[in-house]
Amino acid sequence: MQRAKVGGAAFVLIGALAGATPGHAQATFGVDLDLFSSYVWRGLTLTNKPVAEPGLWLSFPAGNASITVGGWANIDLGTYDDINDDISESGGTSSFNLSEFDPYAEISFPAGKATLTGGVTGYIYPNDLDDAPNGGLDSEANTVEVYGKLGFDVPLSPELSVYYDVDKIKGAYIEANLSHSLAASEAVSIDLGAAAGFSAGQGVPDDLLSDESSNFADDGFTHLDLSAGVPFSAGAVSITPVIHVVIAGDDFTKFTSPSNESDTKLWGGVSLSWSNEVEEEEPEAPASPE
């Protein structure tokens, strides 16, 4: 998701802040847009047709740390109303439908070669799905998640993240990430990534009468997501075509449509990003005495 990219942007900003004096540190504002073949979140296919995922964020220094606030959204671009073949987060009632909005805030700070991040995310599903033909998510699924991340500035950039749903699910999701950039030529690089997910309390409750929900069928390994992207710039905009291969380990992550499931699935698209430092007004110099 887009929030992961924002966290990466905050990491870059943190590195700059570590060697900068507070008087010269500036806030950074960013806008992102992903255009993907489907919406896959933690290995789960939430929409299996094209989506647009816009986001915006603002990072600003706080001493030696960085605070980032922002919002991210998923928009179903088409009408997904075939109950046998379509998965639609918005319920499939209309095209260009805002199906999810996630406001978030996080703070990151460096500790040697490590970066520590803590934050909170809200998951808001604005659609009324009483008449939706193929389910989806509405306000009954709204929830809140707190998270912590530990990343290292070493080869393969390992990062461990723990997310805990404090409202509807009351369980943890753990993700381990590795990434590496290969130089294909002097001007082109290939960004490789691998993410492995684990459920720790987000499986279907044993008590069928429980009011808690679930993200996965069971606890344990959920999926492995392997990705490759080729970033390049067009003026001030960063453009990254990317492809993902998901190897499913949970019964829920295997679904590609309501009637089909697979141990592997392919999705991808293009990510566009723009960011800029927020200019600070220079204080006027005092008038020199005559």
PyMOL commands that set and color helices and strands:
alter all, ss='L'
color gray80, all
select helices_A, chain A and resi 2-18+22-24+139-141
alter helices_A, ss='H'
color red, helices_A
select strands_A, chain A and resi 28-36+39-41+44-47+51-62+65-76+97-111+114-123+143-152+159-165+172-183+189-200+220-229+232-234+237-248+255-257+260-261+264-277
alter strands_A, ss='S'
color yellow, strands_A
deselect
rebuild
show_as cartoon
